[in-house]
Amino acid sequence: MLTYQVERCGFVSEHYYTPKPSVEHNRRIIEDELRGRIFKFQTDAGVFSKAGIDYGSKLLINSLQLPMNASVLDMGCGYGPIGLSAALIATAGIVTMADVNERALQLAVDNAKLNQITNVRMVQSDLFAGLIDEVYTHILTNPPIRAGKQVVHQLFDEAYNHLQDHGELWIVIQKKQGAASAFGKLEECFKKVDEIERSKGYRIIRATK
């Protein structure tokens, strides 16, 4: 029998997702193919991209390059498509899935069970507030653009501090939502910044510490 726990750590409410959505529940199950595997995901009102996995997240998932033993953080995991996909790439590693939204975290727990993925853990955290002493080989994020440039750039700064030497931050961002600014900010922090993929106005960027 699979068992999962959500670790609840410090967070504040001024963020893209509210910690406790007040909108009425409306759970549904969607299916999608990611990296050649059919996934089932439970979604709900009050979480990001509830009607289906957004194009940017799919592009990030299908562009990912991870070693089997990677230590991965999915920052802002939502109901889990990026993190759970990463867990099936890094089969000998562990994926930490973090989100401020407790409804999203519970969905991620349920979706790990639904897809029988066990090399994951879920942490409720506003950015890195609940992950203070943790470091990773890879951090993945579809950043909270609507929270504003300041929050997104804070995420980049904090991600740098939570990566091992030579670790990688992978992000997806749209050209019209500040891709050029994000690329410039990453170049200020990281040793090397590469555009890995570009499609339909979305860019996949990898920044190496």
GROMACS elastic network, one bead per residue, 0.5 to 0.9 nm:
[ bonds ]
;  ai    aj funct       b0    kb
    2   113     6  0.66512   500
    2   116     6  0.77052   500
    2   117     6  0.87997   500
    2   118     6  0.73212   500
    3   113     6  0.79383   500
    3   118     6  0.83760   500
    4   109     6  0.64248   500
    4   110     6  0.86530   500
    4   112     6  0.84255   500
    4   113     6  0.80854   500
    4   118     6  0.81624   500
    4   120     6  0.84799   500
    4   121     6  0.72317   500
    4   122     6  0.81572   500
    5   109     6  0.75095   500
    5   121     6  0.71075   500
    5   122     6  0.68449   500
    5   123     6  0.85994   500
    6   102     6  0.89637   500
    6   105     6  0.72357   500
    6   106     6  0.75636   500
    6   109     6  0.75143   500
    6   121     6  0.72080   500
    6   122     6  0.50080   500
    6   123     6  0.55729   500
    6   124     6  0.69975   500
    7   121     6  0.83380   500
    7   122     6  0.63410   500
    7   124     6  0.60685   500
    7   125     6  0.87961   500
    7   130     6  0.88802   500
    8    11     6  0.88585   500
    8   102     6  0.85955   500
    8   122     6  0.87825   500
    8   123     6  0.59632   500
    8   125     6  0.70452   500
    8   130     6  0.78034   500
    9   123     6  0.70355   500
    9   124     6  0.57144   500
    9   125     6  0.56188   500
    9   126     6  0.84864   500
    9   129     6  0.73689   500
    9   131     6  0.81471   500
   10   124     6  0.78457   500
   10   125     6  0.61109   500
   10   126     6  0.72022   500
   10   129     6  0.58801   500
   10   130     6  0.54118   500
   11    19     6  0.81156   500
   11   100     6  0.68487   500
   11   124     6  0.78358   500
   11   125     6  0.54265   500
   11   127     6  0.80148   500
   11   128     6  0.88311   500
   11   129     6  0.61916   500
   11   130     6  0.71975   500
   12    15     6  0.73754   500
   12    18     6  0.88489   500
   12    19     6  0.80340   500
   12   100     6  0.83109   500
   12   125     6  0.86112   500
   12   126     6  0.63619   500
   12   129     6  0.88761   500
   13    16     6  0.86630   500
   13    17     6  0.79881   500
   13    18     6  0.58647   500
   13    19     6  0.63571   500
   13    20     6  0.89535   500
   13   100     6  0.82907   500
   13   126     6  0.80887   500
   14    17     6  0.82574   500
   14    18     6  0.75173   500
   14   147     6  0.86287   500
   15    18     6  0.64601   500
   15    19     6  0.86075   500
   15   100     6  0.80519   500
   15   126     6  0.74912   500
   15   127     6  0.89957   500
   15   144     6  0.84919   500
   15   147     6  0.61384   500
   15   151     6  0.82676   500
   16   100     6  0.86587   500
   16   144     6  0.59699   500
   16   145     6  0.80866   500
   16   146     6  0.64068   500
   16   148     6  0.87119   500
   17    20     6  0.85242   500
   17    21     6  0.79701   500
   17    46     6  0.82307   500
   17    47     6  0.76140   500
   17    48     6  0.82716   500
   17    99     6  0.83571   500
   17   100     6  0.64898   500
   17   101     6  0.57736   500
   17   144     6  0.85156   500
   17   147     6  0.87041   500
   18    21     6  0.57266   500
   18    22     6  0.87836   500
   18    46     6  0.85744   500
   18   100     6  0.68934   500
   18   101     6  0.57360   500
   18   102     6  0.84673   500
   19    99     6  0.85610   500
   19   100     6  0.52274   500
   19   102     6  0.55842   500
   19   103     6  0.77895   500
   19   124     6  0.85454   500
   19   125     6  0.89833   500
   19   126     6  0.86163   500
   20    46     6  0.89089   500
   20   100     6  0.86903   500
   20   101     6  0.62352   500
   20   102     6  0.61065   500
   20   103     6  0.69109   500
   21    24     6  0.83666   500
   21    45     6  0.85063   500
   21    46     6  0.56746   500
   21    47     6  0.82533   500
   21   101     6  0.73618   500
   21   102     6  0.80871   500
   21   103     6  0.70890   500
   22    25     6  0.86299   500
   22    46     6  0.76736   500
   23    26     6  0.89353   500
   23    45     6  0.66449   500
   23    46     6  0.60951   500
   24    45     6  0.68661   500
   24    46     6  0.81091   500
   25    44     6  0.60957   500
   25    45     6  0.55585   500
   25    46     6  0.77659   500
   26    43     6  0.79919   500
   26    44     6  0.51088   500
   26    45     6  0.53741   500
   26    46     6  0.88922   500
   27    42     6  0.65816   500
   27    43     6  0.55284   500
   27    45     6  0.69676   500
   28    41     6  0.82314   500
   28    42     6  0.55899   500
   28    43     6  0.55025   500
   28    44     6  0.64084   500
   28    50     6  0.87242   500
   28    51     6  0.86413   500
   29    40     6  0.65895   500
   29    41     6  0.54693   500
   29    43     6  0.62161   500
   29    44     6  0.88359   500
   30    39     6  0.82776   500
   30    40     6  0.57322   500
   30    41     6  0.53063   500
   30    42     6  0.64230   500
   30    43     6  0.73827   500
   30    51     6  0.77941   500
   30    52     6  0.67269   500
   30    53     6  0.88825   500
   31    38     6  0.67960   500
   31    39     6  0.55687   500
   31    41     6  0.62695   500
   31    42     6  0.89296   500
   31    52     6  0.82665   500
   32    37     6  0.81787   500
   32    38     6  0.56322   500
   32    39     6  0.54634   500
   32    40     6  0.67406   500
   32    41     6  0.82059   500
   32    52     6  0.82160   500
   32    53     6  0.78096   500
   33    36     6  0.59796   500
   33    37     6  0.52680   500
   33    39     6  0.60660   500
   33    40     6  0.89318   500
   34    37     6  0.53812   500
   34    38     6  0.64685   500
   34    39     6  0.71424   500
   34    58     6  0.71786   500
   34    61     6  0.71938   500
   34    62     6  0.69682   500
   34    81     6  0.84784   500
   34    85     6  0.71425   500
   35    38     6  0.85251   500
   35    61     6  0.74040   500
   35    62     6  0.58395   500
   35    85     6  0.77479   500
   39    81     6  0.84921   500
   39   111     6  0.89342   500
   39   114     6  0.86586   500
   39   115     6  0.65767   500
   40   111     6  0.72942   500
   40   114     6  0.69449   500
   40   115     6  0.67175   500
   41    52     6  0.89396   500
   41    79     6  0.74443   500
   41    80     6  0.80080   500
   41    81     6  0.78315   500
   41   107     6  0.81751   500
   41   108     6  0.85099   500
   41   110     6  0.84271   500
   41   111     6  0.55891   500
   41   112     6  0.88530   500
   41   114     6  0.75459   500
   41   115     6  0.82160   500
   42    50     6  0.88399   500
   42    79     6  0.73777   500
   42   107     6  0.63225   500
   42   108     6  0.83281   500
   42   110     6  0.74060   500
   42   111     6  0.63031   500
   42   114     6  0.85288   500
   43    47     6  0.74768   500
   43    48     6  0.89569   500
   43    49     6  0.84627   500
   43    50     6  0.53769   500
   43    51     6  0.74477   500
   43    52     6  0.82415   500
   43    79     6  0.65203   500
   43   104     6  0.81784   500
   43   107     6  0.67103   500
   44    47     6  0.62574   500
   44    48     6  0.89158   500
   44    50     6  0.58578   500
   44    51     6  0.84343   500
   44    79     6  0.86629   500
   44   103     6  0.80933   500
   44   104     6  0.80977   500
   44   107     6  0.79876   500
   45    48     6  0.84442   500
   45    50     6  0.63846   500
   45    51     6  0.89724   500
   46    50     6  0.77567   500
   46   101     6  0.86770   500
   46   103     6  0.75858   500
   46   104     6  0.80810   500
   47    50     6  0.58717   500
   47    78     6  0.65069   500
   47    79     6  0.74625   500
   47   101     6  0.76923   500
   47   103     6  0.73132   500
   47   104     6  0.59200   500
   48    51     6  0.87753   500
   48    53     6  0.88996   500
   48    54     6  0.89343   500
   48    78     6  0.62320   500
   48    79     6  0.79701   500
   48   104     6  0.82698   500
   49    52     6  0.57641   500
   49    53     6  0.60084   500
   49    54     6  0.61336   500
   49    78     6  0.85190   500
   50    53     6  0.75460   500
   50    79     6  0.85320   500
   51    54     6  0.87374   500
   53    56     6  0.84517   500
   53    57     6  0.67530   500
   53    58     6  0.68321   500
   53    81     6  0.74074   500
   54    57     6  0.55618   500
   54    58     6  0.64695   500
   54    59     6  0.88425   500
   55    58     6  0.51069   500
   55    59     6  0.61567   500
   55    60     6  0.86770   500
   55   200     6  0.88968   500
   55   202     6  0.84615   500
   56    59     6  0.50863   500
   56    60     6  0.62507   500
   56    61     6  0.86430   500
   56   142     6  0.74879   500
   56   172     6  0.60883   500
   56   173     6  0.72090   500
   56   174     6  0.79170   500
   56   199     6  0.88659   500
   56   202     6  0.63012   500
   56   203     6  0.81635   500
   56   204     6  0.84372   500
   57    60     6  0.50723   500
   57    61     6  0.61167   500
   57    62     6  0.86049   500
   57    81     6  0.78114   500
   57    82     6  0.67320   500
   57   141     6  0.85824   500
   57   142     6  0.64897   500
   57   172     6  0.70720   500
   58    61     6  0.50575   500
   58    62     6  0.61124   500
   58    63     6  0.84977   500
   58    81     6  0.83586   500
   58    82     6  0.79258   500
   59    62     6  0.52448   500
   59    63     6  0.60867   500
   59    64     6  0.86830   500
   59   172     6  0.78190   500
   59   197     6  0.80504   500
   59   198     6  0.86400   500
   59   199     6  0.79645   500
   59   202     6  0.81332   500
   59   203     6  0.85857   500
   59   204     6  0.75068   500
   60    63     6  0.51210   500
   60    64     6  0.61457   500
   60    82     6  0.77942   500
   60   140     6  0.85639   500
   60   141     6  0.86563   500
   60   142     6  0.81682   500
   60   170     6  0.79075   500
   60   171     6  0.72419   500
   60   172     6  0.60952   500
   60   197     6  0.84832   500
   60   203     6  0.86997   500
   60   204     6  0.62336   500
   60   205     6  0.89853   500
   61    64     6  0.54740   500
   61    81     6  0.81469   500
   61    82     6  0.59232   500
   61    83     6  0.88481   500
   61    85     6  0.67504   500
   61    86     6  0.74481   500
   62    65     6  0.87863   500
   63   196     6  0.73705   500
   63   197     6  0.70404   500
   63   204     6  0.76315   500
   64    86     6  0.78582   500
   64    89     6  0.87184   500
   64   170     6  0.80088   500
   65    89     6  0.83144   500
   66    69     6  0.81987   500
   66    70     6  0.64156   500
   66    72     6  0.88841   500
   66    86     6  0.76974   500
   66    89     6  0.65357   500
   66    90     6  0.62982   500
   66   138     6  0.79469   500
   67    70     6  0.53867   500
   67    89     6  0.74386   500
   67    90     6  0.59196   500
   67    91     6  0.87389   500
   67    92     6  0.87159   500
   67    93     6  0.84375   500
   68    87     6  0.89782   500
   68    88     6  0.88214   500
   68    89     6  0.62367   500
   68    91     6  0.53653   500
   68    92     6  0.52321   500
   68    93     6  0.61686   500
   69    90     6  0.55563   500
   69    91     6  0.68081   500
   69    94     6  0.75928   500
   70    89     6  0.89010   500
   70    90     6  0.56414   500
   70    91     6  0.84301   500
   70    92     6  0.74229   500
   70    94     6  0.68045   500
   70    95     6  0.80713   500
   70   136     6  0.79316   500
   70   137     6  0.60123   500
   70   138     6  0.69726   500
   71    90     6  0.80287   500
   71    93     6  0.55780   500
   71    94     6  0.52877   500
   71    95     6  0.61248   500
   71    96     6  0.79855   500
   71   135     6  0.82561   500
   71   136     6  0.51107   500
   71   137     6  0.51990   500
   71   138     6  0.63275   500
   71   139     6  0.85887   500
   72    83     6  0.81803   500
   72    86     6  0.77643   500
   72    87     6  0.83249   500
   72    90     6  0.83396   500
   72    93     6  0.77290   500
   72    94     6  0.62936   500
   72    96     6  0.60869   500
   72    97     6  0.84173   500
   72   135     6  0.89461   500
   72   136     6  0.56967   500
   72   137     6  0.61528   500
   72   139     6  0.56696   500
   72   140     6  0.74541   500
   73    77     6  0.89075   500
   73    83     6  0.76003   500
   73    94     6  0.86256   500
   73    95     6  0.56973   500
   73    97     6  0.59277   500
   73    98     6  0.73591   500
   73   135     6  0.87806   500
   73   136     6  0.66713   500
   73   137     6  0.84288   500
   73   138     6  0.63784   500
   73   140     6  0.61262   500
   73   141     6  0.84297   500
   74    77     6  0.54282   500
   74    80     6  0.85389   500
   74    82     6  0.68866   500
   74    83     6  0.53145   500
   74    86     6  0.85241   500
   74    95     6  0.70975   500
   74    96     6  0.61675   500
   74    98     6  0.61636   500
   74    99     6  0.85785   500
   74   138     6  0.86538   500
   74   139     6  0.60071   500
   74   141     6  0.59330   500
   74   142     6  0.88484   500
   75    78     6  0.87927   500
   75    83     6  0.86847   500
   75    96     6  0.83385   500
   75    97     6  0.63959   500
   75    98     6  0.52020   500
   75    99     6  0.64983   500
   75   127     6  0.71274   500
   75   128     6  0.84694   500
   75   139     6  0.70048   500
   75   140     6  0.61562   500
   75   141     6  0.51973   500
   75   142     6  0.77958   500
   75   143     6  0.79179   500
   75   155     6  0.89836   500
   76    80     6  0.89762   500
   76    97     6  0.74599   500
   76    98     6  0.56010   500
   76   100     6  0.73404   500
   76   101     6  0.86505   500
   76   125     6  0.88776   500
   76   126     6  0.86667   500
   76   127     6  0.76997   500
   76   140     6  0.87883   500
   76   141     6  0.64661   500
   76   142     6  0.71592   500
   76   143     6  0.71480   500
   76   144     6  0.77268   500
   77    80     6  0.52417   500
   77    81     6  0.74971   500
   77    82     6  0.67879   500
   77    83     6  0.64631   500
   77    97     6  0.55872   500
   77    98     6  0.56639   500
   77    99     6  0.56475   500
   77   104     6  0.77472   500
   77   105     6  0.77718   500
   77   108     6  0.77506   500
   77   140     6  0.89226   500
   77   141     6  0.76032   500
   77   142     6  0.83120   500
   78    81     6  0.78159   500
   78    82     6  0.87401   500
   78    97     6  0.85618   500
   78    98     6  0.81268   500
   78    99     6  0.64165   500
   78   100     6  0.89527   500
   78   101     6  0.76419   500
   78   103     6  0.86341   500
   78   105     6  0.66758   500
   78   107     6  0.78616   500
   78   108     6  0.69481   500
   79    82     6  0.89139   500
   79   103     6  0.84280   500
   79   105     6  0.64809   500
   79   106     6  0.77669   500
   79   107     6  0.50317   500
   79   109     6  0.81779   500
   79   110     6  0.86643   500
   79   111     6  0.72261   500
   80    83     6  0.54517   500
   80    84     6  0.57456   500
   80    85     6  0.82092   500
   80    97     6  0.75460   500
   80   104     6  0.80669   500
   80   105     6  0.81367   500
   80   107     6  0.75328   500
   80   109     6  0.83070   500
   80   111     6  0.70066   500
   80   112     6  0.78868   500
   81    84     6  0.54219   500
   81    85     6  0.59760   500
   81    86     6  0.85159   500
   81   108     6  0.83715   500
   81   111     6  0.87390   500
   82    85     6  0.52557   500
   82    86     6  0.61507   500
   82    87     6  0.87081   500
   82   140     6  0.78241   500
   82   141     6  0.81801   500
   82   142     6  0.87891   500
   83    86     6  0.50012   500
   83    87     6  0.62047   500
   83    88     6  0.88621   500
   83    95     6  0.64673   500
   83    96     6  0.75501   500
   83    97     6  0.61202   500
   83   108     6  0.88768   500
   83   120     6  0.79818   500
   83   140     6  0.80634   500
   84    87     6  0.50068   500
   84    88     6  0.66079   500
   84    89     6  0.89788   500
   84    95     6  0.78588   500
   84    97     6  0.85892   500
   84   108     6  0.84206   500
   84   111     6  0.83176   500
   84   112     6  0.68485   500
   84   115     6  0.85643   500
   84   117     6  0.70881   500
   84   119     6  0.88409   500
   84   120     6  0.75602   500
   85    88     6  0.53006   500
   85    89     6  0.66937   500
   85    90     6  0.89019   500
   86    89     6  0.50749   500
   86    90     6  0.60758   500
   86    91     6  0.84459   500
   86    95     6  0.71449   500
   87    90     6  0.51042   500
   87    91     6  0.58874   500
   87    92     6  0.86026   500
   87    93     6  0.74004   500
   87    94     6  0.67607   500
   87    95     6  0.58469   500
   87   117     6  0.73263   500
   87   118     6  0.82968   500
   87   119     6  0.62597   500
   87   120     6  0.67840   500
   88    91     6  0.53806   500
   88   117     6  0.76150   500
   88   119     6  0.85183   500
   89    92     6  0.86468   500
   89    93     6  0.88434   500
   90    93     6  0.51243   500
   90    94     6  0.71419   500
   90    95     6  0.80475   500
   90   119     6  0.87087   500
   91    94     6  0.77015   500
   91   119     6  0.72955   500
   92   119     6  0.80014   500
   93   119     6  0.69255   500
   93   120     6  0.88315   500
   94   118     6  0.88842   500
   94   119     6  0.51015   500
   94   120     6  0.56101   500
   94   121     6  0.77066   500
   95   119     6  0.64091   500
   95   121     6  0.64263   500
   95   122     6  0.85676   500
   96   119     6  0.87892   500
   96   120     6  0.57395   500
   96   122     6  0.58053   500
   96   123     6  0.71513   500
   97   105     6  0.80875   500
   97   108     6  0.80533   500
   97   120     6  0.71136   500
   97   121     6  0.60769   500
   97   123     6  0.61791   500
   97   124     6  0.84377   500
   98   101     6  0.89352   500
   98   105     6  0.74612   500
   98   121     6  0.85493   500
   98   122     6  0.58103   500
   98   124     6  0.55884   500
   98   125     6  0.60085   500
   98   126     6  0.82084   500
   98   127     6  0.79703   500
   98   128     6  0.86286   500
   98   130     6  0.88323   500
   98   131     6  0.89269   500
   99   102     6  0.73239   500
   99   104     6  0.71286   500
   99   105     6  0.64142   500
   99   122     6  0.82144   500
   99   123     6  0.68460   500
   99   124     6  0.52299   500
   99   125     6  0.55148   500
   99   126     6  0.65976   500
   99   127     6  0.75096   500
  100   103     6  0.89983   500
  100   104     6  0.81998   500
  100   105     6  0.80203   500
  100   123     6  0.84959   500
  100   124     6  0.52535   500
  100   127     6  0.74842   500
  101   104     6  0.53029   500
  101   105     6  0.63669   500
  101   106     6  0.88686   500
  101   124     6  0.70523   500
  101   125     6  0.82285   500
  101   126     6  0.85784   500
  102   106     6  0.62258   500
  102   107     6  0.86168   500
  102   124     6  0.65351   500
  103   106     6  0.52540   500
  103   107     6  0.63565   500
  103   108     6  0.87293   500
  104   107     6  0.50609   500
  104   108     6  0.62076   500
  104   109     6  0.87360   500
  105   109     6  0.62830   500
  105   110     6  0.86441   500
  105   122     6  0.66787   500
  105   123     6  0.75596   500
  105   124     6  0.68599   500
  106   109     6  0.50364   500
  106   110     6  0.62126   500
  106   111     6  0.85275   500
  106   122     6  0.86990   500
  107   111     6  0.59332   500
  107   112     6  0.85041   500
  108   112     6  0.61135   500
  108   113     6  0.86684   500
  108   122     6  0.75944   500
  109   112     6  0.52811   500
  109   113     6  0.65568   500
  109   114     6  0.87162   500
  109   120     6  0.89584   500
  109   121     6  0.82760   500
  109   122     6  0.71174   500
  110   113     6  0.51895   500
  110   114     6  0.60697   500
  110   115     6  0.87097   500
  111   115     6  0.60603   500
  111   116     6  0.81981   500
  111   117     6  0.84235   500
  112   115     6  0.53404   500
  112   116     6  0.58074   500
  112   117     6  0.50227   500
  112   118     6  0.68470   500
  112   120     6  0.77796   500
  113   117     6  0.63503   500
  113   118     6  0.76890   500
  114   117     6  0.79799   500
  117   120     6  0.71816   500
  118   121     6  0.82701   500
  123   130     6  0.73899   500
  123   131     6  0.82551   500
  124   130     6  0.71413   500
  125   128     6  0.63685   500
  125   129     6  0.58319   500
  125   131     6  0.74119   500
  126   129     6  0.56595   500
  126   130     6  0.71035   500
  127   130     6  0.77423   500
  127   131     6  0.83343   500
  127   151     6  0.89523   500
  127   154     6  0.87019   500
  127   155     6  0.66239   500
  127   158     6  0.82452   500
  128   132     6  0.62106   500
  128   155     6  0.80303   500
  128   158     6  0.70262   500
  128   159     6  0.80479   500
  128   162     6  0.85271   500
  129   132     6  0.60092   500
  130   133     6  0.87338   500
  131   134     6  0.54291   500
  131   135     6  0.84051   500
  131   162     6  0.85261   500
  132   135     6  0.86649   500
  132   162     6  0.81430   500
  133   162     6  0.79300   500
  134   162     6  0.62805   500
  134   163     6  0.85277   500
  135   138     6  0.88581   500
  135   159     6  0.89845   500
  135   161     6  0.78010   500
  135   163     6  0.51259   500
  135   164     6  0.60210   500
  136   139     6  0.67876   500
  136   162     6  0.62653   500
  136   164     6  0.58037   500
  136   167     6  0.70723   500
  136   168     6  0.86751   500
  137   162     6  0.87752   500
  137   163     6  0.58373   500
  137   164     6  0.55666   500
  137   165     6  0.80318   500
  137   166     6  0.76671   500
  137   168     6  0.63809   500
  137   169     6  0.86502   500
  138   163     6  0.68473   500
  138   164     6  0.83168   500
  138   167     6  0.56380   500
  138   169     6  0.58151   500
  138   170     6  0.74798   500
  139   159     6  0.70824   500
  139   162     6  0.84517   500
  139   163     6  0.74499   500
  139   167     6  0.81354   500
  139   168     6  0.63651   500
  139   170     6  0.61788   500
  139   171     6  0.84564   500
  140   168     6  0.84441   500
  140   169     6  0.59457   500
  140   171     6  0.59751   500
  140   172     6  0.87445   500
  141   144     6  0.87084   500
  141   169     6  0.79603   500
  141   170     6  0.64064   500
  141   171     6  0.50290   500
  141   172     6  0.69140   500
  142   145     6  0.84748   500
  142   170     6  0.86303   500
  142   171     6  0.57294   500
  142   172     6  0.53039   500
  142   173     6  0.69619   500
  143   146     6  0.88147   500
  143   147     6  0.89107   500
  143   152     6  0.63658   500
  143   155     6  0.80411   500
  143   171     6  0.70853   500
  143   172     6  0.73444   500
  143   173     6  0.74274   500
  144   147     6  0.55417   500
  144   148     6  0.75620   500
  144   151     6  0.77998   500
  144   152     6  0.65603   500
  145   148     6  0.56391   500
  145   149     6  0.69731   500
  145   151     6  0.82215   500
  145   152     6  0.66153   500
  145   173     6  0.83075   500
  145   177     6  0.71211   500
  145   178     6  0.85188   500
  146   149     6  0.82997   500
  147   150     6  0.79476   500
  147   151     6  0.60867   500
  147   152     6  0.73338   500
  148   151     6  0.56439   500
  148   152     6  0.64560   500
  148   153     6  0.87744   500
  149   152     6  0.50706   500
  149   153     6  0.59721   500
  149   154     6  0.83657   500
  149   178     6  0.82048   500
  149   181     6  0.88002   500
  149   182     6  0.85370   500
  150   153     6  0.52729   500
  150   154     6  0.60550   500
  150   155     6  0.86316   500
  151   155     6  0.62069   500
  151   156     6  0.87954   500
  152   155     6  0.50519   500
  152   156     6  0.65241   500
  152   157     6  0.88929   500
  152   182     6  0.82337   500
  153   157     6  0.63074   500
  153   158     6  0.86356   500
  153   182     6  0.73769   500
  153   185     6  0.70040   500
  153   186     6  0.83878   500
  154   157     6  0.50821   500
  154   158     6  0.61017   500
  154   159     6  0.83640   500
  155   158     6  0.52131   500
  155   159     6  0.58857   500
  155   160     6  0.86247   500
  156   159     6  0.50567   500
  156   160     6  0.63593   500
  156   161     6  0.89764   500
  156   169     6  0.82265   500
  156   182     6  0.87565   500
  156   185     6  0.79622   500
  156   186     6  0.69121   500
  156   189     6  0.80620   500
  157   160     6  0.53760   500
  157   161     6  0.68600   500
  157   185     6  0.89230   500
  157   186     6  0.83666   500
  157   189     6  0.70278   500
  158   161     6  0.51721   500
  158   162     6  0.64588   500
  158   163     6  0.89676   500
  159   162     6  0.50552   500
  159   163     6  0.63453   500
  159   169     6  0.71632   500
  160   163     6  0.54586   500
  160   164     6  0.84516   500
  160   167     6  0.84988   500
  160   168     6  0.86190   500
  160   169     6  0.77782   500
  160   189     6  0.72698   500
  160   190     6  0.73646   500
  160   208     6  0.88419   500
  160   209     6  0.67592   500
  161   164     6  0.81317   500
  162   167     6  0.89762   500
  163   166     6  0.78073   500
  163   167     6  0.52243   500
  163   168     6  0.70756   500
  163   169     6  0.79791   500
  163   209     6  0.72173   500
  164   168     6  0.83855   500
  164   209     6  0.76031   500
  165   168     6  0.88334   500
  165   208     6  0.85498   500
  165   209     6  0.58652   500
  166   191     6  0.87378   500
  166   208     6  0.58349   500
  167   207     6  0.83878   500
  167   208     6  0.57540   500
  167   209     6  0.54434   500
  168   206     6  0.64515   500
  168   207     6  0.55332   500
  168   209     6  0.63029   500
  169   205     6  0.80571   500
  169   206     6  0.56356   500
  169   207     6  0.50708   500
  169   208     6  0.64691   500
  169   209     6  0.81314   500
  170   204     6  0.71197   500
  170   205     6  0.57542   500
  170   207     6  0.65081   500
  170   208     6  0.88663   500
  171   203     6  0.81472   500
  171   204     6  0.58095   500
  171   205     6  0.53722   500
  171   206     6  0.66242   500
  171   207     6  0.84832   500
  172   179     6  0.86545   500
  172   202     6  0.67133   500
  172   203     6  0.56307   500
  172   205     6  0.63810   500
  173   176     6  0.86055   500
  173   177     6  0.68686   500
  173   178     6  0.73250   500
  173   179     6  0.56612   500
  173   182     6  0.81954   500
  173   201     6  0.84914   500
  173   202     6  0.56100   500
  173   203     6  0.54895   500
  173   204     6  0.67969   500
  173   205     6  0.80546   500
  174   177     6  0.51277   500
  174   178     6  0.66943   500
  174   179     6  0.57066   500
  174   200     6  0.85701   500
  174   201     6  0.55029   500
  174   203     6  0.60361   500
  174   204     6  0.89208   500
  175   178     6  0.57348   500
  175   180     6  0.68773   500
  175   201     6  0.54782   500
  175   202     6  0.61027   500
  175   203     6  0.70141   500
  176   179     6  0.69621   500
  176   180     6  0.89003   500
  176   201     6  0.74408   500
  176   202     6  0.87316   500
  177   180     6  0.87952   500
  178   181     6  0.52376   500
  178   182     6  0.60884   500
  178   183     6  0.85706   500
  179   182     6  0.50499   500
  179   183     6  0.60641   500
  179   184     6  0.86003   500
  179   202     6  0.82796   500
  179   203     6  0.71949   500
  180   183     6  0.51223   500
  180   184     6  0.62516   500
  180   185     6  0.86756   500
  181   184     6  0.51232   500
  181   185     6  0.61922   500
  181   186     6  0.86492   500
  182   185     6  0.50765   500
  182   186     6  0.61540   500
  182   187     6  0.86095   500
  183   186     6  0.51793   500
  183   187     6  0.62613   500
  183   188     6  0.88661   500
  183   193     6  0.74726   500
  183   194     6  0.87617   500
  183   195     6  0.88096   500
  183   205     6  0.76352   500
  183   207     6  0.89084   500
  184   187     6  0.51083   500
  184   188     6  0.65365   500
  185   188     6  0.52109   500
  185   189     6  0.67740   500
  185   190     6  0.88392   500
  186   189     6  0.52246   500
  186   190     6  0.58085   500
  186   191     6  0.88655   500
  186   192     6  0.85468   500
  186   193     6  0.68315   500
  186   207     6  0.66837   500
  187   190     6  0.54632   500
  187   191     6  0.71290   500
  187   192     6  0.68835   500
  187   193     6  0.60778   500
  187   207     6  0.78863   500
  188   191     6  0.83258   500
  189   192     6  0.89431   500
  189   207     6  0.88148   500
  189   209     6  0.80131   500
  190   193     6  0.68124   500
  190   207     6  0.60733   500
  190   208     6  0.58460   500
  190   209     6  0.50047   500
  191   207     6  0.75095   500
  191   208     6  0.58943   500
  191   209     6  0.53333   500
  192   206     6  0.82151   500
  192   207     6  0.57368   500
  192   208     6  0.51560   500
  192   209     6  0.70108   500
  193   205     6  0.70205   500
  193   206     6  0.57405   500
  193   208     6  0.62957   500
  194   204     6  0.85132   500
  194   205     6  0.57019   500
  194   206     6  0.52516   500
  194   207     6  0.63957   500
  194   208     6  0.84563   500
  195   198     6  0.75458   500
  195   203     6  0.68683   500
  195   204     6  0.58358   500
  195   206     6  0.63598   500
  195   207     6  0.88150   500
  196   203     6  0.76239   500
  196   204     6  0.54137   500
  196   205     6  0.57284   500
  196   206     6  0.66719   500
  197   202     6  0.81744   500
  197   203     6  0.58286   500
  197   204     6  0.50100   500
  197   205     6  0.73849   500
  198   201     6  0.68918   500
  198   202     6  0.56268   500
  198   204     6  0.62933   500
  199   202     6  0.52604   500
  199   203     6  0.66590   500
  199   204     6  0.87718   500
  200   203     6  0.85486   500
